[in-house]
Amino acid sequence: MTTYTFTVTGMHCASCGILIDETLEDEVTGVQRAETSVRQGRTVVTADDGLDPAVIAAAITAAGYPAVIATGR
């Protein structure tokens, strides 16, 4: 498993974070867990090794919240 942190903009309420988490967990194959903090403007994703973080960032952005990878390990 690999953990990635994304900086996410455009979130205004808890529903935004829930939408991001559900989108990632339900629609991106290989995402095991997503946890979004609207207050901190970030999403932490645990994913299968080898999943391209650009795929995750693109899914967050497609949901309406521009995202860029901040860290990965």
Order of alpha helices (4+ residues) and beta strands (2+ residues): beta-alpha-beta-beta-alpha-beta
